[in-house]
């Protein structure tokens, strides 16, 4: 098996794990959100890679391109929606972080939990 | 698009309308923008019209090629955010006031839904463009353009409203 031929999948796995690690292990809420965004990007990359057809062009309809090979548009459409969801999640998450910062004066998870326990 | 719309409503609920905190004298103190810096101002003034023009191109070309309402809305919002960064938030809110932004958010979503339900009233499915006109192709073109316009308006309004909600916070 050609390892370099699977370059996209390696990047996918590495990005996914970096994002996963950041979401789980980092205490800073902003860093957690960055990890979430990385995780999402990894999933986008996987889907786009799966939909790629070797030698295929962009899936744009044109009358002259009869019989041309083009990449599968379905994963691209799915990911377009997923990107929108990603933006929304990031915006909402950052909004919540801003409110938490105003209430607690901190965005470190352990400090916030400590304050809650008191 | 409705995801972004919902997120925009959520952010506005979380952060308020952006007018809650900033009192008048604080606004005049902080909202100067980058006006005293020559290079960003000149480059920005050159770029902003073309960014918005490109956004409109993506909007109206979306029927035939890559592009469409969401991307166009994001590009136009980016141009207006650049204006807000250069001239200060107050000027940006004079150009597109908060009320207009809220109207855009709701109006685009309403336009989208109206076109969908109009198709149902004419005997098709929800968002069935073919029945909008006697000519099927014409009806589809009309439907796509209207839908994309709705999406573009909502996305522009929502992204700008989110930006202003965040920007008004550190006043």
Interface residues (C-beta under 8 A of the other chain):
Chain A: X58 X60 X80 X81 X84 X85 X87 X88 X89 X91 X92 X94 X95 X96 X98 X99
Chain B: X1 X3 X4 X6 X7 X8 X10 X11 X14 X15 X65 X66 X70 X162 X165 X166 X169
